[in-house]
C-alpha cells in the first residue's frame, strides 16, 4: 500500500510545501494530487526528503528566479530562468507564478544491468505555472537527497493555436555560484573541434570561459556540486558560458542556421541537474541522473548482455597494423580467428574488429562518404568469422566508423544492422570522428550542412541509431558521442559511450593522458554514465620508459581501472602477447565482472585519488579498485560493506615497494589474506599507482 498527501497551506507571500513521503517497494507510477492556487504566489519552496537541500522559486523581480541552499548555506545564488523564442519572444520577464502543484515519491526501480541493481527514487516535487495573461509555461523542480533537477514545459494551449512551430533562440537558465574566486572547478572546454576529448583543467571557477557538462566544483566550504543535464532528447545540448564571475549561463548548441532548438507546443526540455554532496565520494554515490530519466521503453531487454571483450584495435594505435587494406591490415579473417582463440581460452565473450569494411583506405578521416557498412575487404570473410566465433562461444563485436558523414550512414543503416543481425552480432561500436569536429549531413534539398556533435540534429541522430539497433536485438557503444545524460535507463541497449579522453591518447596523443586524468574522470565525465575507456594495458611503454607516448600508470593501476571506471562492457585493450607474459596479473581481468548489484565509493578527493567497492550481481563476491594521481599515498579502507560474520579471501594486486609509473611501472605484488567486515585494509599506492582486490566469499 502507498499513501500520498499534499499541503493546502497557501499564502500570497509564500507557498512552502512539505508533503509526506510516499513509500513504495517497487517501481510504480505514482498518482499525485494537484493543488491549484488562484492567488498571486510570490515564492515556492521545496526541500529534499532529508531536509538538507532547499529550493526557492520566486517571481519577485518580475521574472522567475531560483536559489538553492544546502545545510542552510547558499550554494546557488538567485539565478534567472526562462526561454526565448523567435515567434514569441521571451518567456520569463513579466511572467508571474499563476498556480502550483506539489507531490512526493519514494519508490525503487530495478536496472536490467548497471552499477547497482536496485535504485531508490525519492524526491519532493513542485510544478509552478507562470503566465503573462496570454501564454503559460511550467517550471518543474524535483528535490532529491543527492541534488536537484528542473526543466521547462510549454504545453499546448489556446494562446499557441496559431503557432504550430517554435524556434528557441536562447535559454536564460543561470547557475550563480557564490564566491567564484575561492571555488575550485574541474572542467573541459565547451564546443570545440574534439568533442569532449580534453584533459581536465583545474582552476578557480572565475577562470572558466565555456565548459562542457558535467562540470564539477568544490566551494570554499567544501561542498561538492556538479552541473549537468538529464534525459537529453530532441533538444540541443547545454554548455556553460561564464559572463560575470560566477554566473554560468546555459548555452544551447545551435543548428547550422543559428536556431538553437526547433520544436512545437507541447514540449519539455531536458532536466538541468545539480548534484550536491558534502564530500567528493558523495557525488559518486548519486543516482540523480538516472532517476530523472524515463523508465525502459524497450520492454524485454534480456538480450542486452554485459561482458568483456578483446579486439583488433590497439595494434592500429601502435602502428603495428592498419585500419585500411594492405600488408599490415589488422581486420583479416585469420587475425580475427586468432583473437577469438585467445578470447575463448581466457574467458572473454567478444572480439571487436575495426577496419573490416571498405572505406578505410586513403582520406577516410576527411571523407566519410567513402565507407560501405556492408561490403568487407577481400581478406575478411564475415560468414567464416562469425561461424568460427559461434563454435568458440565468442561473438563478433561489430564496428561502424562514419567519419561524421551521418547521411551516408543513415542511408545504409538498415542494411548494415540487418546484416549484423543475420550473423548474430549483438553489439556494435559506432564512431563519429569528424574533421574539424563537425558533422556532415545532406538536407532534403541535397545541400551539405555541417552540424555540431551536440546540436539537436545529432542528439536525434544518435538516438535514431540506438532505436533502430534495438529493433534487431543490437546494443550500441557510441564513440565520439553526444554526452551521456542517463538515457541508458530508457534505452538499455545504449550500453556504453566514449565521451572523454580514452586510452588511445597514450599511444599517440600530444600529450598523453596525465597521471591525474583517471583520478578526475570519476568525479566529472563518469557522473553522467558508463564510459568505454578501454583499460588493461600491460606493455605500458612500448617505445621505452623515456618515450613521450606511453601509459603513465603502474600496471596495477590498469587493473584498478576495471573497478573505478564503470562500464558494463570492458575491454582488455592490450595485445594478447602482452597478457600471456603476465598471466598472474591478467587473472584479475579474467575474474572481474562488469555487472554489479551494488557500488559504493569508499574514499577520494577530486584529481587526487578514488576508491570504489562493487558487489558482483548474482554472487557474494566484492571487488575493490583504488588509484592515485602522481602523488604516492596511503589510504585506509574499512570493509564494513561486507556481509557481517562472513569470511572473504582478499586476492590483492598491489604496487610493489619500488613501483613508480615513471621509472618502475611493472613492480607489483599479488597476495592473499582472509578478512571480515570488521577489518580495515591499509593500501599503499605508488606514484600513479593503484590496487585491485577481489574479495571472494568463503
N, C-alpha and C positions, 0 to 999 in steps of 0.2 A: 504494500500500500504506500502511497505517497500523498503528501499534503503540500499545498501552497497557499500563501496568503499575501496580501498587499496592504499598504498603508493608505489611509484616506485622509491623513492629516495634511491639508494644503493651506498655504497662506499666500498672500500677494507678494510677500518679500522673498520667501524661500520654500522650496519643495525638497525635503530631506527624506529619502527612502531607506528604510532598514527592514526589509522583508525577511520573513523566516526562511531558513534553509530548507530546500527540498531534498529529501534523501531517497535515492533510487539505487537498487543493487545491480541494475544492468542498463545498457543504453536504450533509452526510450524517448519518444518525442514528448516534451513537456508542454502542456497547455498552460497559458498564462492568462491572467485577468487584467485587462486594460483599465486604466483609471483616467478618463478624460478630465481635463481641467478647463473650465470656462473662464477662469480668471487669468490676468496677465502675470504669469510667473516670471521671476527675475533670475532665480538661481535654482539649479537642480544639483543635488549631491548624491553620489552613490559610492559605497565603500565595498572593499573586498570582504569576503566572508570572515576572514580573521581580523578585520578592522585595521590592518596595518596600512592599507592604501586607501586614499580618499580622492575621488574625482569631483571637481566642482565645475559645472557648466553654467555660464551666465550670459545674459544679453544686456547687461548694464551699460555697456559702452556703445550701444546702438548696433552691435554686431555680436555674433556668438564667439565666446572665448572659453577656454578651459584651462584649468591648472590641476596639478597633482601633488599631493603630499604623501610622504612615506614616513611612518612613525613620527608624525607631527611636523616634519620638516619638508619644505617645498623642494621638490626635485624637478618639476616643470612649472615655470612661472607662467602667468597669464599669456596664452598663446591663441592666435587667430585661427578661425575655422571658416570654411566656405569654398565655393566653386565658382568659376567664371565661364560663361557660355557665349559663343558667338551670337546665338539667337536671342538670349535672354539677358545678357549682361551678368552682373554679379548676384549670386545667391549667398547673401551674408549680411552686408551692410543694410540697415533699415529693416532687417528681419527680427522678429521677436518670438520668444517661446510662446506657442499657442496652447499646447497641451502635452502631457507626458504619459508614458506607460512604463510600469516597472514590474520586475519579476525576478525570480531566483531559480537556479538549477543546481542540483547536486546529483550527478549520475556517473556511471562508469561504463566505458565502452572498450571493446577489445580490438587490438590491431591483429590483422592476419599474419603480419611479420613486423619486426621492429626492435627498438632498443628496450622496450618493455611491453609486456603482453596486455596488461590492463591499465587504462588511463582514466584518472578521475577528472571529470569535467564539472567544476564547481565555481559558480560565479553569481554575482548580482548584476542586474541589467537595468538600464533605463533608456528609453527612446523618447527624444524630445522632438516634437514637430514645431518647426519655425515657419512663420508666414509674414508676408508683407501685405496681406489682404488680397492678393491676386494669385500668388503661387505659393505652394507649401513644399518644404523638403524636410527630411528627417535626419537627425544625427543619433546614432545608436552607440552606446557605451556598454562594455562589459568589464567588470572589475573582478579579477581573479586574485588569488593569494600570491601568484608569481608575476603579476603585471596586469596590463590593461590593453584593450583593443577598442577602436572606434572606427566607424565608417559612415558614409553618406548614402542616403537613399532618396531618389527623386521618383515618386510614384506617378502613375498615370492619373490625370485629374482634368477637370473641366478647363482650367486655365492653360492647358497644354494641348487641347484638342486640335488646334491648328498648327501645332509644331511637331511634325512627325519625326524629325531628326534633331539631335542635339550634338553640337560640337563643343567639346571642352577646350578652352584655350589656356586655362590656368587652374591650378588648385591652390587655395590660400592657406592650407594647413601649415602651422608652425609648431616647432618644438623649441621653446625658450628655456635654455639651460642656465641656471644661476651660476655666477662666479666662474665664467669660462676660462679665465686665466689660470685657475687652480684646479681645473678639471682635466684629467688625462683621457685622451681618446686614442683608440686603435682603429685605423681606417685605411681604405684604399681609394684612389681617385675614381670619381664617377664619370661615366660616359666617355671612355677612351677607346683607342684602337684595339686594345687587347682584352675586351670584355671585363672579366674580374680577375685576371691572372697577373696580379701585382704582389710584391712584398708589402707587408703592412707598415704604415707609418705609426709611430708612437709620439704624439705631440700633445701640447695643451690644446684644449678644444678651440680656442680662438684662432689657431693656426690652420684650421680646416678651410678649404675653399669649396670643393664639391666632392661628395663622398657617396659611394655605393652603400647599400644596406645589406646585411646587418652592420650597423656601426655601434661599437661598444665604448662605453666610457665609465670612468670612476670619479665620483665627486671628491671634493676635499674632505668630506665627512666619511668617505669610504663606501658610500652606496654605489652599487654597480647597476648600470642600465644599458639596455641595448635597443636601438630603434630599428624596426624592420617593417614588413608587411606580410599579411596572410591572405590566402585564397585569391591570388592574382590571376584572374581570368577576364578576358575581353576588356582589358584596360591597359594603360601604359604603366610600366614600372616606375617607381619613385626613386629618385636620388635626392640627396640633401645638399642644398646650397646654403652657405652662410652669408648673410647680409651684415647687419650689425653683429658685433661679437656676441656669441651665444644664442643667436636667433637662427635656427635651422629651418629653411623653407623646403617644403615638398616641391620638387621639380620633376614634372612628368616628362618622360622621354617622348619627343614628338615624332609624328609621321614625316615623310619626306616633304609634304606640303605645309608643314608647320603646325597643323592641328594636333593637339595632344591626345584626345580620345574622341572617337566617333561612336555615338550611341543614340538612344531614343528614350522617351519617357518610360518609366518602369524599371530603371536600372539601379544597381547598387555598386559602390566602389569596393575595392579590396579593403581589408581591415588595416588600419595603421596601428602598429603594435609597439608597446614599450615593455620589455621585460625588466623587472625590478627585483633586486636581491640585496641582502645585507653584505654579501661577500661574493667572490668570484665563483666558487662552486655552486652557489645558489642559482646562478644563471644556467649552469649546465644541467641542473635537475628540473628545469622548467618544461612543461608541456603546452605552453601558451599557444604556440604557432599551430600545432596540430589541432588543438581544441577549437580554434577559430575557423577551421575548415569544415566543409560539409561531409557527412558520412559517405562511405563507399557507395558509388553509383554503378559498379560493375557486376554486382551480385557475387556468385561463387568465384572466388579467385584462388582456389586451391592450386591452380596451375602456375601461379607466381611462386617460384622456388628460390629462396636464398641459397647461397652456396659460395664455393671458392673455385677459382679458375687460374689457369696459366695461359700464356699466349705468345703468339708471334708478334712482338711489339717492341720490347726493349732492345733487341738486336738492331732494329732500324734506327733507334735513337743513338745507338753507339756506332752507327755506320758499318756494322758487320753485315747488314742486309739492306735491301732497298724495298720500298713500297712498290715501285714500278718494276716492270719486267726486265729481264737480263740475267747475267750470270750470278748476280748476288740476290736475286729475287727471294724474298722470305716466304711468301704465301704460296708454296708449292704443295702438291699432293703429298710428296714424300716427307717434307718437313712437318706438315700438319700431322701426319701419322706418327712421326717421331714424338711430337708433343703429346699426342693422345696416349701413346705408350707410357710416357712419363706420368701423365695425369692419372692413368689407371693404376699404375704401380704405387703411387703415393697418395691416392685418395681424393683427387680433385675431380669435380664433376663437369668441367667445361674447358674448352680451348678456344680462346679468342684468336681470330685470324684477320689481320688487317692487310690490305693490298692485294686481295684475291681478284678484284673486279677491274675491268678495263677503265682506263682514265687516269691512272697514276703517272703515266709517263709524261715528261715534258712539264708544262706550266700549269699543273692542276691547281696549285695554290692561288693563282690569279684567275683561273678559268674553270669553275666547277661545272660548266655546261658539258665538259668532255666525259663526265662519268656515266657509265652504264651500271645499273644496280641489279641486272640480271645476267649480264654476259661476263663470264670468267676469262682470265688469261688462259692460254692453252695448257700451261703446266699446273693448273688447279682444276681438279675434277670434283665438283661438289657431290655428285652421286656416290663416287667411290669414298670420299672423305666421310660423309655422313653415315654411310653403311658401316664403315670401319669403326667409327665412333660408337654407333649403336652396339656393335659386338663387344666393345670395351666398356659399355655403360658410361661413356663420356660424350657429352653433347658438343656440337659445334656452336660457338657463340658468333653470331653474325656481326657484320660491320658495314656501315654506310657513311662515307665521308661526302658531304655535299659541297664543301668549299664555299659555303654561303650562297650557292645558286639554288634557292629553295623552289623556284618554279620547275626547274629540271627535276628536282627530287619529287615534288608533288605529282608531276606528270607520270612518274614511274613507280610511285609508292605502292599502289595496289598490286601491280605485277610483282614487285620486289618482295612484299610481305607474303603474297600467295606462294611464291617460290620457296621462301623460308619455311612457311607452314607445311608445305609438301614434304620438305626434308626434315621435319621435326626440330627445326631451330626455334627455341622458345625465348631466347634473349638476343637483343640486338643493341650494339653500341652505335649511336649516331654521332656524327661530328659536324660542326658548323664553323670550321676555320674560314675566315674571310679576309682577303687582302684589305688592309686599312680598317678592319674591324666592322665594316658594314655588310649588310645582307643584300644580295641582288635578287630582285623579283621582276617579273614581267606582268604589267597590269592588263586589264581587259582589252585595252586598245593596242597591245603589243609593244608598249613603251617600257623600257627598262627603268625601274625605280630602285633607289638604294635606301634601305631602312636599317635602323639600329637593331642590334640583338635583343634589346629590352623594350622596344616600342610595341604598341598594341598589335600591329600586324604580326610580329614574330611571337608575341605571347600566344596568339591564337594558332599560329603555325606549329609551334612546338606541341601544343595540346592536341592538335589535329593528328599529328603523327602518333601520339600516345593512344588516342581513342581508336584510330584505325588499326594499330597493332593489337589492341585488346580484342577486337573482333576476331582475331586469328590466334588468340592464346599466346601472344608475344609480349614480353616485357621490354621496356626501353631504358637504356642507360645513356643519358644525353651528355655529350661533351660540347664545350663552347655553348652552354645552355642559357636559357633565361634562369635567373636566380631561383632557388628553391623557396617556396612560400607555403609548404605543407600540403601540397596537392596530392602527395602520396596517400593521404587518408582517403580522398575522394576517388582517386585513380591508383589503386595499389600496384598496378603494373608499371608505374613510373618509379622504377625500383632504385635508381641512383642517378646522380648527376656529377659532373665535374664542378665548374664554377669557382675555381680558385687555382692558384699556382700548385701544380701537382709534381710528382716525382720526376717527370721528364725534364724539368728545368735543371736538374742536377747533371744531366748528360750534356746539355749544350747551352744552358741559359747563361745570360750575361747580366748580372751574376747568377750563380746557382742559388738555391734556397739557403737561407741563413739557419744557424742552429736554433734560433728562437721561433722560426716560422711555424713549426708544428706545436709550439707552446702558445701560439696566438690563435691558430685556426679553431681550436675547440670553443673559444670564447667569442668568436666572430662568425666566420662562414658556417661552422658546424652547428650554430644555434638555429640555422634555417632548415637543416636536414642532412641526410646521408651524403657523403662525398666519395667518389671513386678516385682516391688519391694514388692508388697503386703502390702499396708499401712492399717491404720484403727484399730490398736489395742487399745481397751478401758480398758481392765484389764492390766495395764502397769506393774504390779509387782505381778504375780500370786503366787510367793513364798514369798512375803513380800518385803517391801522397802529396807531392808538390804541385800537381796539376790544378789549374783553376777550376775545371769542371770535374767535380767529384761529389759524393754524398757526404754532407757534413754532419754525420752522426756516428755513434758506435753501432756495432752490429746488434746489440740487444735493444737499442732504441728502435731499430727497424722492427723488432718483434713486438715491442710495446705499442707501436702504431696500430696493430690489428685490434687492440682493445680501445685505444684512445680515440682514434678517428673512425667513427662508426660508419659502416656500410653493410647492407645485407648481402652484397656481393663483393668479396675481397679477392684481389689478385695476388698471386705470388709472382712478382713482376720481373724477377731476375731470370737469367738464362739457366736452363736446367743443370748445366755442368757445374755452376757455382753452388747449387744446393747439394749436389752429390758430394762435393768436397767437405761439406759441413753438415752432415746428416744429423748430428746430435742437436744442433741449434734448429735445424729445419723441422725437427719433431714438433716444436711449438706451433709452427704454421700449419702442420698437418692436423694438430689437435684442436686448435682454436675454432669455435663455431662462429657463425655470422648472424644467428637469430637468438634473441635474448628474452627471458621472462622478466628481468629486472636489470636496471642500470643505475648506478649511484656514483656521483662524483664525490670522491673522498677528500680531496685536498687540491689546492692550486692557487696560483696567482697569475694574472694575465701576462703572457710573454715570458714568464719565468719557469713555471712547472705546472704539471697537472697529473692527477692520479684518478683512475676510474676502476670500479669493480662492476662486473657484469655476470649475471647468472644465466647459464645455458638454458634455453627453452626446452622443456620436456625432460630435464635432468636436474641433478642436485649439484653439479659442479659449478664453481665460480672461476672467473678469470680476472686478473688484475693487470693493468698496464700503467706504468708511471714513467714520465720523461721530463727532462730538463733542457734549458737553453745552454748557452756556452759556459754557464757557471756550474761547477760541481756542487752538489748539495746532498744533505742527508734529510730524509723525511721519515716520519713515524706514522704508520697506518694501523689504526685499530681494526680488528677483524670482527667487530660486533655485528656486521651484516650477515655473518654466517649463522646457520641454524644452531641455537643453543644446545649444548650437550652432544653435538655431533663432531666426529673427528674427521680431519681432512689431511690428505697428503699434499703438502705445498711443493710443487715442482717449480723451482725458481731458476730463471735465466737472468743473470745479472752481469753488470760490468765487473771486470777484474780490477785488482788493486792498481794496476798501471794503465788502465784504459783511459783514452783521451781521443776525441774524434779527430784531432789534428795529427797526432803522432803515433797513436796505437789503437786504432778503432776495433781491432779484432781480439782484444783481450777480454775474454768472458769466462764466467764460471756457471756451471749447471749443478745445482744441489737440491736435495730433498730434505724435508723435515715434517713432522706431524704437528698440526696446530688445531686450535679450537677457537670459538668465538670470544673467549675471554683474553686472548693474547694480542700482542702488538708486533708488527713486523717493522724492523729498522732497515731502511733501504739506503744504500749509498750509490748515488747516481754520479757517473763521471761527467766531464765536460761534454755537453750534447749527448748525454747517455740516457739509459733507460733500464727498466726492469720489467720483465714479463713473467707472470706467475699463473700456473694452473693449480687451482685448489680442488683436488679430486676427492670427492666424498668417499669415505671408507665405510 
